[in-house]
Amino acid sequence: MSRLAAVACVVFLVTAPTYGTEWGKKLFTEFSHDFGTVARAAKVEHTFEMRNPFKETIHIASVRASCGCSTPNIVKDTLATWEEGGIHVRYNNRTFTGRKSATITVVIDRPYYAEIQLNVVGYIRSDVVFKPGFVQFSSINQGETATKTVAVNYAGRSDWEILDVQSANTNFEVELDETRRGGGRVDYELLVRAKETTPAGFFNDQLVLVTNDYRARHVQLRVEGNVISRLTVSPKSLFLGVVKPGQQVKKTLVVRGKKPFKITRVACEDGCFEFKPSTESKPMHLIPVVFTAPEPGKITLNIRIETDNGTAAGCLATATVQH
């Protein structure tokens, strides 16, 4: 165990019986979250991440909210040392409007009792509605584009206007089309495009609609999706074991693609690896890996696999070398 972890455990054992809330706070990295201004029925969620830095196993007995505007759930109720979990909070903006806040109380019953309080706040606009409530790209093949459309309906001032749509994610493109204006109603069609540059993996981002409403200029819209990689490597983490200097370990990497491909290069920043890839073009490759242990120490190295179709993938190789 590291010196830092050992110190954390000592603090846990000394303080928990007399002042439980303080040791419980060490499980969280944040204690409050502002949802900002959101539209009615939009999908609005947040997870307060947890990590157990103590040697004792933590058990979360329950979680409750002070207001029905928020519904909390436990991601994982039992956390061993260094395990991660969280408290997931859903904002109930279908049934509530206006500025709403809630205190989320997390109750821990083992190994000691503690109550930790988290806070959420936001402003739910009743005059703006998204249909559907968020942008969901369920699955996108890497290198391809995908589009989704959301209707934005506003009821109130006839001069209400969306001036801009912003996002910190440069892989999104947005087109805005006004479809109705009059009688206190303004409607837009919002087209969201995930570009071919979107990297593989899950994403969870926000679009921000900038309006001319001085009371609440910004309205958030969630964007979720999963980009399926054109190339996968198994295992993603290659554990080579506890070995002695000069000892050889042989492993095999399995590389799969959607179409036949050639492996043009397998690289690692250290010379202790030897790779023997095939020169054939096929949808699945078995790559023999030979690791020769260097001087004692911990090994953490990235292996990168490149192909003739421009795609690349990799895995993390780890080992412990000792006398």
Phi and psi restraints in degrees (value plus and minus 20) as a CYANA .aco file:
   2 SER   PHI     -90.8   -50.8
   2 SER   PSI     141.4   181.4
   3 ARG   PHI     -79.8   -39.8
   3 ARG   PSI     -59.0   -19.0
   4 LEU   PHI     -83.3   -43.3
   4 LEU   PSI     -64.4   -24.4
   5 ALA   PHI     -85.4   -45.4
   5 ALA   PSI     -57.6   -17.6
   6 ALA   PHI     -83.9   -43.9
   6 ALA   PSI     -62.4   -22.4
   7 VAL   PHI     -82.3   -42.3
   7 VAL   PSI     -62.2   -22.2
   8 ALA   PHI     -79.9   -39.9
   8 ALA   PSI     -61.6   -21.6
   9 CYS   PHI     -83.5   -43.5
   9 CYS   PSI     -61.1   -21.1
  10 VAL   PHI     -82.6   -42.6
  10 VAL   PSI     -64.0   -24.0
  11 VAL   PHI     -80.2   -40.2
  11 VAL   PSI     -62.1   -22.1
  12 PHE   PHI     -78.8   -38.8
  12 PHE   PSI     -69.5   -29.5
  13 LEU   PHI     -89.2   -49.2
  13 LEU   PSI     -54.2   -14.2
  14 VAL   PHI     -97.6   -57.6
  14 VAL   PSI     -63.7   -23.7
  15 THR   PHI    -111.9   -71.9
  15 THR   PSI     -45.0    -5.0
  16 ALA   PHI     -77.1   -37.1
  16 ALA   PSI     -65.5   -25.5
  17 PRO   PHI     -86.0   -46.0
  17 PRO   PSI     -48.2    -8.2
  18 THR   PHI    -120.8   -80.8
  18 THR   PSI     -46.7    -6.7
  19 TYR   PHI    -167.7  -127.7
  19 TYR   PSI      53.1    93.1
  20 GLY   PHI     -82.0   -42.0
  20 GLY   PSI     -55.0   -15.0
  21 THR   PHI     -81.9   -41.9
  21 THR   PSI     -56.7   -16.7
  22 GLU   PHI     -86.9   -46.9
  22 GLU   PSI     -64.5   -24.5
  23 TRP   PHI     -87.6   -47.6
  23 TRP   PSI     -52.9   -12.9
  24 GLY   PHI     -84.9   -44.9
  24 GLY   PSI     -49.7    -9.7
  25 LYS   PHI     -86.6   -46.6
  25 LYS   PSI     -42.5    -2.5
  26 LYS   PHI     -88.6   -48.6
  26 LYS   PSI     -30.7     9.3
  27 LEU   PHI     -98.2   -58.2
  27 LEU   PSI     -40.2    -0.2
  28 PHE   PHI    -133.6   -93.6
  28 PHE   PSI     132.0   172.0
  29 THR   PHI    -121.8   -81.8
  29 THR   PSI     -35.8     4.2
  30 GLU   PHI    -166.7  -126.7
  30 GLU   PSI     135.6   175.6
  31 PHE   PHI    -148.1  -108.1
  31 PHE   PSI     -20.9    19.1
  32 SER   PHI    -168.1  -128.1
  32 SER   PSI     132.8   172.8
  33 HIS   PHI    -167.5  -127.5
  33 HIS   PSI     114.4   154.4
  34 ASP   PHI    -125.7   -85.7
  34 ASP   PSI      95.1   135.1
  35 PHE   PHI     -92.3   -52.3
  35 PHE   PSI     -35.2     4.8
  36 GLY   PHI      57.5    97.5
  36 GLY   PSI    -176.2  -136.2
  37 THR   PHI    -113.7   -73.7
  37 THR   PSI     104.9   144.9
  38 VAL   PHI    -148.3  -108.3
  38 VAL   PSI     135.4   175.4
  39 ALA   PHI    -102.7   -62.7
  39 ALA   PSI     136.1   176.1
  40 ARG   PHI     -86.0   -46.0
  40 ARG   PSI     116.4   156.4
  41 ALA   PHI      52.0    92.0
  41 ALA   PSI     -16.3    23.7
  42 ALA   PHI     -91.6   -51.6
  42 ALA   PSI     135.1   175.1
  43 LYS   PHI    -100.5   -60.5
  43 LYS   PSI      97.5   137.5
  44 VAL   PHI    -153.0  -113.0
  44 VAL   PSI      94.1   134.1
  45 GLU   PHI    -163.1  -123.1
  45 GLU   PSI     139.0   179.0
  46 HIS   PHI    -174.7  -134.7
  46 HIS   PSI     125.1   165.1
  47 THR   PHI    -136.3   -96.3
  47 THR   PSI     102.8   142.8
  48 PHE   PHI    -103.4   -63.4
  48 PHE   PSI      89.7   129.7
  49 GLU   PHI     -95.1   -55.1
  49 GLU   PSI     125.9   165.9
  50 MET   PHI    -146.9  -106.9
  50 MET   PSI     131.7   171.7
  51 ARG   PHI    -170.2  -130.2
  51 ARG   PSI     113.0   153.0
  52 ASN   PHI    -111.1   -71.1
  52 ASN   PSI      87.3   127.3
  53 PRO   PHI    -110.9   -70.9
  53 PRO   PSI     -14.3    25.7
  54 PHE   PHI    -123.2   -83.2
  54 PHE   PSI     141.1   181.1
  55 LYS   PHI     -96.2   -56.2
  55 LYS   PSI     -42.8    -2.8
  56 GLU   PHI    -101.0   -61.0
  56 GLU   PSI     127.6   167.6
  57 THR   PHI     -96.2   -56.2
  57 THR   PSI     114.2   154.2
  58 ILE   PHI    -118.2   -78.2
  58 ILE   PSI     118.3   158.3
  59 HIS   PHI    -143.8  -103.8
  59 HIS   PSI     105.3   145.3
  60 ILE   PHI    -112.5   -72.5
  60 ILE   PSI      95.8   135.8
  61 ALA   PHI     -99.4   -59.4
  61 ALA   PSI     -60.7   -20.7
  62 SER   PHI    -183.9  -143.9
  62 SER   PSI     148.6   188.6
  63 VAL   PHI    -167.2  -127.2
  63 VAL   PSI     119.8   159.8
  64 ARG   PHI    -163.2  -123.2
  64 ARG   PSI     138.1   178.1
  65 ALA   PHI    -137.1   -97.1
  65 ALA   PSI     125.2   165.2
  66 SER   PHI     -98.2   -58.2
  66 SER   PSI     -31.8     8.2
  67 CYS   PHI    -160.4  -120.4
  67 CYS   PSI     122.3   162.3
  68 GLY   PHI     -89.7   -49.7
  68 GLY   PSI     -24.9    15.1
  69 CYS   PHI     -92.7   -52.7
  69 CYS   PSI     -29.4    10.6
  70 SER   PHI    -155.5  -115.5
  70 SER   PSI     119.1   159.1
  71 THR   PHI    -141.0  -101.0
  71 THR   PSI      91.0   131.0
  72 PRO   PHI    -113.6   -73.6
  72 PRO   PSI     130.0   170.0
  73 ASN   PHI    -160.2  -120.2
  73 ASN   PSI     128.5   168.5
  74 ILE   PHI    -106.2   -66.2
  74 ILE   PSI     104.9   144.9
  75 VAL   PHI     -89.5   -49.5
  75 VAL   PSI     -64.3   -24.3
  76 LYS   PHI    -170.8  -130.8
  76 LYS   PSI     102.2   142.2
  77 ASP   PHI    -104.8   -64.8
  77 ASP   PSI     -35.5     4.5
  78 THR   PHI    -144.9  -104.9
  78 THR   PSI     105.0   145.0
  79 LEU   PHI    -145.3  -105.3
  79 LEU   PSI      95.0   135.0
  80 ALA   PHI     -97.3   -57.3
  80 ALA   PSI     157.8   197.8
  81 THR   PHI     -74.5   -34.5
  81 THR   PSI     107.6   147.6
  82 TRP   PHI      49.2    89.2
  82 TRP   PSI     -18.4    21.6
  83 GLU   PHI     -92.1   -52.1
  83 GLU   PSI     131.9   171.9
  84 GLU   PHI    -134.0   -94.0
  84 GLU   PSI     129.6   169.6
  85 GLY   PHI    -175.1  -135.1
  85 GLY   PSI    -167.9  -127.9
  86 GLY   PHI     152.5   192.5
  86 GLY   PSI     149.7   189.7
  87 ILE   PHI    -135.1   -95.1
  87 ILE   PSI      93.7   133.7
  88 HIS   PHI    -112.8   -72.8
  88 HIS   PSI     108.6   148.6
  89 VAL   PHI    -140.6  -100.6
  89 VAL   PSI     105.4   145.4
  90 ARG   PHI    -126.0   -86.0
  90 ARG   PSI     109.7   149.7
  91 TYR   PHI    -104.4   -64.4
  91 TYR   PSI     103.4   143.4
  92 ASN   PHI    -108.5   -68.5
  92 ASN   PSI      50.8    90.8
  93 ASN   PHI    -108.4   -68.4
  93 ASN   PSI      -9.8    30.2
  94 ARG   PHI    -102.7   -62.7
  94 ARG   PSI     -52.9   -12.9
  95 THR   PHI    -130.7   -90.7
  95 THR   PSI     -28.9    11.1
  96 PHE   PHI    -141.4  -101.4
  96 PHE   PSI     131.7   171.7
  97 THR   PHI    -157.2  -117.2
  97 THR   PSI     146.6   186.6
  98 GLY   PHI      63.6   103.6
  98 GLY   PSI    -189.6  -149.6
  99 ARG   PHI    -100.6   -60.6
  99 ARG   PSI     101.5   141.5
 100 LYS   PHI    -150.7  -110.7
 100 LYS   PSI     119.4   159.4
 101 SER   PHI    -156.5  -116.5
 101 SER   PSI     138.5   178.5
 102 ALA   PHI    -169.6  -129.6
 102 ALA   PSI     127.3   167.3
 103 THR   PHI    -121.1   -81.1
 103 THR   PSI     104.3   144.3
 104 ILE   PHI    -120.4   -80.4
 104 ILE   PSI      98.9   138.9
 105 THR   PHI    -123.2   -83.2
 105 THR   PSI     100.2   140.2
 106 VAL   PHI    -122.3   -82.3
 106 VAL   PSI     102.5   142.5
 107 VAL   PHI    -125.9   -85.9
 107 VAL   PSI     102.4   142.4
 108 ILE   PHI    -129.3   -89.3
 108 ILE   PSI     110.1   150.1
 109 ASP   PHI    -132.5   -92.5
 109 ASP   PSI     -32.4     7.6
 110 ARG   PHI    -161.9  -121.9
 110 ARG   PSI     121.0   161.0
 111 PRO   PHI    -100.5   -60.5
 111 PRO   PSI     -33.1     6.9
 112 TYR   PHI    -156.3  -116.3
 112 TYR   PSI     139.8   179.8
 113 TYR   PHI    -101.8   -61.8
 113 TYR   PSI     118.3   158.3
 114 ALA   PHI    -177.2  -137.2
 114 ALA   PSI     130.3   170.3
 115 GLU   PHI    -144.4  -104.4
 115 GLU   PSI     105.8   145.8
 116 ILE   PHI    -137.5   -97.5
 116 ILE   PSI     114.3   154.3
 117 GLN   PHI    -127.4   -87.4
 117 GLN   PSI     111.1   151.1
 118 LEU   PHI    -136.4   -96.4
 118 LEU   PSI     136.1   176.1
 119 ASN   PHI    -151.9  -111.9
 119 ASN   PSI     118.4   158.4
 120 VAL   PHI    -147.9  -107.9
 120 VAL   PSI     129.9   169.9
 121 VAL   PHI    -170.2  -130.2
 121 VAL   PSI     134.9   174.9
 122 GLY   PHI    -194.1  -154.1
 122 GLY   PSI     152.6   192.6
 123 TYR   PHI    -144.5  -104.5
 123 TYR   PSI     100.2   140.2
 124 ILE   PHI    -121.3   -81.3
 124 ILE   PSI      97.7   137.7
 125 ARG   PHI    -105.8   -65.8
 125 ARG   PSI     106.7   146.7
 126 SER   PHI    -105.1   -65.1
 126 SER   PSI     -33.3     6.7
 127 ASP   PHI    -114.4   -74.4
 127 ASP   PSI     -25.2    14.8
 128 VAL   PHI    -142.0  -102.0
 128 VAL   PSI     109.8   149.8
 129 VAL   PHI    -152.0  -112.0
 129 VAL   PSI     114.8   154.8
 130 PHE   PHI    -122.2   -82.2
 130 PHE   PSI     117.9   157.9
 131 LYS   PHI    -154.0  -114.0
 131 LYS   PSI      90.0   130.0
 132 PRO   PHI     -90.8   -50.8
 132 PRO   PSI     158.4   198.4
 133 GLY   PHI     -95.4   -55.4
 133 GLY   PSI     -27.5    12.5
 134 PHE   PHI    -181.6  -141.6
 134 PHE   PSI     147.1   187.1
 135 VAL   PHI    -115.3   -75.3
 135 VAL   PSI      99.6   139.6
 136 GLN   PHI    -143.1  -103.1
 136 GLN   PSI      94.2   134.2
 137 PHE   PHI    -118.5   -78.5
 137 PHE   PSI      78.9   118.9
 138 SER   PHI     -83.6   -43.6
 138 SER   PSI     -69.5   -29.5
 139 SER   PHI    -169.5  -129.5
 139 SER   PSI     110.3   150.3
 140 ILE   PHI    -148.0  -108.0
 140 ILE   PSI     112.0   152.0
 141 ASN   PHI     -93.7   -53.7
 141 ASN   PSI     112.8   152.8
 142 GLN   PHI     -76.8   -36.8
 142 GLN   PSI     114.7   154.7
 143 GLY   PHI      71.3   111.3
 143 GLY   PSI     -23.3    16.7
 144 GLU   PHI    -132.7   -92.7
 144 GLU   PSI     141.0   181.0
 145 THR   PHI    -119.6   -79.6
 145 THR   PSI     139.5   179.5
 146 ALA   PHI    -168.8  -128.8
 146 ALA   PSI     127.5   167.5
 147 THR   PHI    -149.5  -109.5
 147 THR   PSI     127.5   167.5
 148 LYS   PHI    -156.4  -116.4
 148 LYS   PSI     132.7   172.7
 149 THR   PHI    -142.9  -102.9
 149 THR   PSI     116.6   156.6
 150 VAL   PHI    -147.0  -107.0
 150 VAL   PSI     114.2   154.2
 151 ALA   PHI    -109.2   -69.2
 151 ALA   PSI     111.9   151.9
 152 VAL   PHI    -131.1   -91.1
 152 VAL   PSI      95.3   135.3
 153 ASN   PHI    -133.8   -93.8
 153 ASN   PSI     106.5   146.5
 154 TYR   PHI    -141.9  -101.9
 154 TYR   PSI     119.2   159.2
 155 ALA   PHI    -147.9  -107.9
 155 ALA   PSI     100.7   140.7
 156 GLY   PHI     140.4   180.4
 156 GLY   PSI    -133.8   -93.8
 157 ARG   PHI     -96.9   -56.9
 157 ARG   PSI     119.1   159.1
 158 SER   PHI     -92.9   -52.9
 158 SER   PSI     -37.5     2.5
 159 ASP   PHI    -117.9   -77.9
 159 ASP   PSI     -10.6    29.4
 160 TRP   PHI     -83.0   -43.0
 160 TRP   PSI     120.6   160.6
 161 GLU   PHI    -169.6  -129.6
 161 GLU   PSI     122.8   162.8
 162 ILE   PHI    -110.1   -70.1
 162 ILE   PSI      98.1   138.1
 163 LEU   PHI    -108.7   -68.7
 163 LEU   PSI     -50.7   -10.7
 164 ASP   PHI    -182.6  -142.6
 164 ASP   PSI     139.1   179.1
 165 VAL   PHI    -147.2  -107.2
 165 VAL   PSI     102.0   142.0
 166 GLN   PHI    -138.3   -98.3
 166 GLN   PSI     132.3   172.3
 167 SER   PHI    -175.5  -135.5
 167 SER   PSI     124.0   164.0
 168 ALA   PHI     -98.4   -58.4
 168 ALA   PSI     -33.7     6.3
 169 ASN   PHI    -111.2   -71.2
 169 ASN   PSI      92.6   132.6
 170 THR   PHI     -95.6   -55.6
 170 THR   PSI     -22.8    17.2
 171 ASN   PHI    -106.4   -66.4
 171 ASN   PSI     -18.6    21.4
 172 PHE   PHI    -125.6   -85.6
 172 PHE   PSI     120.5   160.5
 173 GLU   PHI    -140.8  -100.8
 173 GLU   PSI     123.3   163.3
 174 VAL   PHI    -150.1  -110.1
 174 VAL   PSI     115.6   155.6
 175 GLU   PHI    -140.4  -100.4
 175 GLU   PSI     112.6   152.6
 176 LEU   PHI    -138.2   -98.2
 176 LEU   PSI     108.2   148.2
 177 ASP   PHI    -150.9  -110.9
 177 ASP   PSI      99.2   139.2
 178 GLU   PHI     -97.7   -57.7
 178 GLU   PSI     104.1   144.1
 179 THR   PHI    -128.9   -88.9
 179 THR   PSI     -34.5     5.5
 180 ARG   PHI    -179.9  -139.9
 180 ARG   PSI     123.1   163.1
 181 ARG   PHI    -174.8  -134.8
 181 ARG   PSI     105.3   145.3
 182 GLY   PHI     125.5   165.5
 182 GLY   PSI     132.2   172.2
 183 GLY   PHI      43.0    83.0
 183 GLY   PSI       9.9    49.9
 184 GLY   PHI      57.9    97.9
 184 GLY   PSI     -10.0    30.0
 185 ARG   PHI    -139.3   -99.3
 185 ARG   PSI     117.1   157.1
 186 VAL   PHI    -154.5  -114.5
 186 VAL   PSI     106.4   146.4
 187 ASP   PHI    -143.7  -103.7
 187 ASP   PSI     122.2   162.2
 188 TYR   PHI    -149.0  -109.0
 188 TYR   PSI     133.3   173.3
 189 GLU   PHI    -132.3   -92.3
 189 GLU   PSI     103.0   143.0
 190 LEU   PHI    -129.0   -89.0
 190 LEU   PSI      96.0   136.0
 191 LEU   PHI    -121.9   -81.9
 191 LEU   PSI     104.3   144.3
 192 VAL   PHI    -134.1   -94.1
 192 VAL   PSI     106.4   146.4
 193 ARG   PHI    -137.4   -97.4
 193 ARG   PSI     106.2   146.2
 194 ALA   PHI    -108.6   -68.6
 194 ALA   PSI     100.0   140.0
 195 LYS   PHI     -96.5   -56.5
 195 LYS   PSI     145.1   185.1
 196 GLU   PHI     -86.5   -46.5
 196 GLU   PSI     -33.1     6.9
 197 THR   PHI    -104.0   -64.0
 197 THR   PSI     -24.0    16.0
 198 THR   PHI     -81.3   -41.3
 198 THR   PSI     102.8   142.8
 199 PRO   PHI     -89.9   -49.9
 199 PRO   PSI     139.3   179.3
 200 ALA   PHI     -85.3   -45.3
 200 ALA   PSI     128.5   168.5
 201 GLY   PHI      96.1   136.1
 201 GLY   PSI     157.7   197.7
 202 PHE   PHI     -99.8   -59.8
 202 PHE   PSI     126.2   166.2
 203 PHE   PHI    -154.6  -114.6
 203 PHE   PSI     129.2   169.2
 204 ASN   PHI    -165.2  -125.2
 204 ASN   PSI      81.6   121.6
 205 ASP   PHI    -150.8  -110.8
 205 ASP   PSI    -199.6  -159.6
 206 GLN   PHI    -147.2  -107.2
 206 GLN   PSI     120.2   160.2
 207 LEU   PHI    -120.5   -80.5
 207 LEU   PSI     123.4   163.4
 208 VAL   PHI    -137.0   -97.0
 208 VAL   PSI      97.9   137.9
 209 LEU   PHI    -107.2   -67.2
 209 LEU   PSI     100.4   140.4
 210 VAL   PHI    -117.6   -77.6
 210 VAL   PSI      99.6   139.6
 211 THR   PHI    -132.8   -92.8
 211 THR   PSI     155.0   195.0
 212 ASN   PHI    -113.7   -73.7
 212 ASN   PSI      -5.1    34.9
 213 ASP   PHI    -104.8   -64.8
 213 ASP   PSI      89.3   129.3
 214 TYR   PHI     -86.7   -46.7
 214 TYR   PSI     -42.1    -2.1
 215 ARG   PHI     -95.2   -55.2
 215 ARG   PSI     -55.4   -15.4
 216 ALA   PHI    -173.5  -133.5
 216 ALA   PSI      66.6   106.6
 217 ARG   PHI     -91.1   -51.1
 217 ARG   PSI     -48.2    -8.2
 218 HIS   PHI    -133.1   -93.1
 218 HIS   PSI     115.1   155.1
 219 VAL   PHI    -149.7  -109.7
 219 VAL   PSI     110.8   150.8
 220 GLN   PHI    -116.1   -76.1
 220 GLN   PSI     125.6   165.6
 221 LEU   PHI    -154.3  -114.3
 221 LEU   PSI     103.1   143.1
 222 ARG   PHI     -97.6   -57.6
 222 ARG   PSI     122.8   162.8
 223 VAL   PHI    -147.7  -107.7
 223 VAL   PSI     102.5   142.5
 224 GLU   PHI    -147.6  -107.6
 224 GLU   PSI     135.4   175.4
 225 GLY   PHI     158.5   198.5
 225 GLY   PSI     157.9   197.9
 226 ASN   PHI    -161.6  -121.6
 226 ASN   PSI     103.2   143.2
 227 VAL   PHI    -119.4   -79.4
 227 VAL   PSI     100.3   140.3
 228 ILE   PHI    -104.4   -64.4
 228 ILE   PSI     101.7   141.7
 229 SER   PHI     -85.2   -45.2
 229 SER   PSI     122.2   162.2
 230 ARG   PHI     -95.8   -55.8
 230 ARG   PSI     -33.7     6.3
 231 LEU   PHI    -158.9  -118.9
 231 LEU   PSI     108.7   148.7
 232 THR   PHI    -144.5  -104.5
 232 THR   PSI     127.1   167.1
 233 VAL   PHI    -142.3  -102.3
 233 VAL   PSI     113.9   153.9
 234 SER   PHI    -150.0  -110.0
 234 SER   PSI     110.9   150.9
 235 PRO   PHI     -98.2   -58.2
 235 PRO   PSI     136.2   176.2
 236 LYS   PHI     -91.5   -51.5
 236 LYS   PSI     -49.5    -9.5
 237 SER   PHI    -140.8  -100.8
 237 SER   PSI      98.4   138.4
 238 LEU   PHI    -122.6   -82.6
 238 LEU   PSI      82.7   122.7
 239 PHE   PHI    -111.4   -71.4
 239 PHE   PSI     103.4   143.4
 240 LEU   PHI    -120.8   -80.8
 240 LEU   PSI     -20.6    19.4
 241 GLY   PHI      70.6   110.6
 241 GLY   PSI    -192.0  -152.0
 242 VAL   PHI    -121.7   -81.7
 242 VAL   PSI      94.9   134.9
 243 VAL   PHI    -150.1  -110.1
 243 VAL   PSI     148.2   188.2
 244 LYS   PHI    -120.4   -80.4
 244 LYS   PSI     136.0   176.0
 245 PRO   PHI     -75.2   -35.2
 245 PRO   PSI     112.9   152.9
 246 GLY   PHI      67.5   107.5
 246 GLY   PSI     -32.9     7.1
 247 GLN   PHI     -92.4   -52.4
 247 GLN   PSI     121.0   161.0
 248 GLN   PHI    -123.4   -83.4
 248 GLN   PSI     120.8   160.8
 249 VAL   PHI    -147.0  -107.0
 249 VAL   PSI     112.0   152.0
 250 LYS   PHI    -131.4   -91.4
 250 LYS   PSI     110.9   150.9
 251 LYS   PHI    -155.7  -115.7
 251 LYS   PSI     152.9   192.9
 252 THR   PHI    -153.6  -113.6
 252 THR   PSI     112.1   152.1
 253 LEU   PHI    -120.5   -80.5
 253 LEU   PSI     117.8   157.8
 254 VAL   PHI    -127.9   -87.9
 254 VAL   PSI     101.2   141.2
 255 VAL   PHI    -137.3   -97.3
 255 VAL   PSI     105.0   145.0
 256 ARG   PHI    -142.8  -102.8
 256 ARG   PSI     125.6   165.6
 257 GLY   PHI    -154.8  -114.8
 257 GLY   PSI     146.2   186.2
 258 LYS   PHI     -95.0   -55.0
 258 LYS   PSI     -45.0    -5.0
 259 LYS   PHI    -153.0  -113.0
 259 LYS   PSI     142.1   182.1
 260 PRO   PHI     -77.8   -37.8
 260 PRO   PSI     122.8   162.8
 261 PHE   PHI    -172.3  -132.3
 261 PHE   PSI     140.6   180.6
 262 LYS   PHI    -127.5   -87.5
 262 LYS   PSI     124.9   164.9
 263 ILE   PHI    -110.0   -70.0
 263 ILE   PSI      98.1   138.1
 264 THR   PHI    -114.6   -74.6
 264 THR   PSI     -43.7    -3.7
 265 ARG   PHI    -183.2  -143.2
 265 ARG   PSI     117.2   157.2
 266 VAL   PHI    -143.6  -103.6
 266 VAL   PSI     101.2   141.2
 267 ALA   PHI    -150.2  -110.2
 267 ALA   PSI     129.0   169.0
 268 CYS   PHI    -166.1  -126.1
 268 CYS   PSI     124.7   164.7
 269 GLU   PHI     -93.9   -53.9
 269 GLU   PSI     -19.9    20.1
 270 ASP   PHI    -143.8  -103.8
 270 ASP   PSI     124.8   164.8
 271 GLY   PHI    -103.1   -63.1
 271 GLY   PSI     -10.5    29.5
 272 CYS   PHI    -104.4   -64.4
 272 CYS   PSI     -18.7    21.3
 273 PHE   PHI    -132.4   -92.4
 273 PHE   PSI     126.4   166.4
 274 GLU   PHI    -149.9  -109.9
 274 GLU   PSI     112.1   152.1
 275 PHE   PHI    -141.6  -101.6
 275 PHE   PSI     124.8   164.8
 276 LYS   PHI    -152.2  -112.2
 276 LYS   PSI      54.0    94.0
 277 PRO   PHI     -96.8   -56.8
 277 PRO   PSI     137.1   177.1
 278 SER   PHI     -96.6   -56.6
 278 SER   PSI     134.9   174.9
 279 THR   PHI    -118.2   -78.2
 279 THR   PSI     -19.4    20.6
 280 GLU   PHI     -96.7   -56.7
 280 GLU   PSI     141.4   181.4
 281 SER   PHI    -122.1   -82.1
 281 SER   PSI      96.6   136.6
 282 LYS   PHI    -178.9  -138.9
 282 LYS   PSI     141.6   181.6
 283 PRO   PHI     -97.1   -57.1
 283 PRO   PSI     -34.7     5.3
 284 MET   PHI    -157.7  -117.7
 284 MET   PSI     113.8   153.8
 285 HIS   PHI    -144.5  -104.5
 285 HIS   PSI     121.7   161.7
 286 LEU   PHI    -127.3   -87.3
 286 LEU   PSI      98.5   138.5
 287 ILE   PHI    -128.8   -88.8
 287 ILE   PSI      90.5   130.5
 288 PRO   PHI     -86.8   -46.8
 288 PRO   PSI     115.7   155.7
 289 VAL   PHI    -143.0  -103.0
 289 VAL   PSI     108.5   148.5
 290 VAL   PHI    -138.0   -98.0
 290 VAL   PSI      99.7   139.7
 291 PHE   PHI    -129.4   -89.4
 291 PHE   PSI     105.4   145.4
 292 THR   PHI    -129.1   -89.1
 292 THR   PSI      95.3   135.3
 293 ALA   PHI     -84.5   -44.5
 293 ALA   PSI     110.7   150.7
 294 PRO   PHI    -105.8   -65.8
 294 PRO   PSI    -171.6  -131.6
 295 GLU   PHI     -84.9   -44.9
 295 GLU   PSI     138.6   178.6
 296 PRO   PHI     -75.2   -35.2
 296 PRO   PSI     124.9   164.9
 297 GLY   PHI     128.3   168.3
 297 GLY   PSI     156.6   196.6
 298 LYS   PHI    -111.4   -71.4
 298 LYS   PSI     115.4   155.4
 299 ILE   PHI    -129.7   -89.7
 299 ILE   PSI     104.6   144.6
 300 THR   PHI    -158.3  -118.3
 300 THR   PSI      85.4   125.4
 301 LEU   PHI    -155.0  -115.0
 301 LEU   PSI     126.8   166.8
 302 ASN   PHI    -114.2   -74.2
 302 ASN   PSI     114.0   154.0
 303 ILE   PHI    -127.1   -87.1
 303 ILE   PSI     105.7   145.7
 304 ARG   PHI    -133.3   -93.3
 304 ARG   PSI     112.2   152.2
 305 ILE   PHI    -136.6   -96.6
 305 ILE   PSI     103.0   143.0
 306 GLU   PHI    -133.8   -93.8
 306 GLU   PSI     129.6   169.6
 307 THR   PHI    -147.3  -107.3
 307 THR   PSI     151.8   191.8
 308 ASP   PHI     -98.3   -58.3
 308 ASP   PSI     -29.4    10.6
 309 ASN   PHI    -119.7   -79.7
 309 ASN   PSI      -7.3    32.7
 310 GLY   PHI      69.2   109.2
 310 GLY   PSI     -25.8    14.2
 311 THR   PHI    -109.2   -69.2
 311 THR   PSI     137.2   177.2
 312 ALA   PHI    -166.3  -126.3
 312 ALA   PSI     134.0   174.0
 313 ALA   PHI    -170.5  -130.5
 313 ALA   PSI     154.3   194.3
 314 GLY   PHI    -182.1  -142.1
 314 GLY   PSI     158.2   198.2
 315 CYS   PHI    -167.5  -127.5
 315 CYS   PSI     144.9   184.9
 316 LEU   PHI    -124.8   -84.8
 316 LEU   PSI     103.0   143.0
 317 ALA   PHI    -122.1   -82.1
 317 ALA   PSI     112.8   152.8
 318 THR   PHI    -152.8  -112.8
 318 THR   PSI     128.8   168.8
 319 ALA   PHI    -181.0  -141.0
 319 ALA   PSI     138.8   178.8
 320 THR   PHI    -140.9  -100.9
 320 THR   PSI      99.9   139.9
 321 VAL   PHI    -125.8   -85.8
 321 VAL   PSI     103.3   143.3
 322 GLN   PHI    -165.6  -125.6
 322 GLN   PSI     135.7   175.7
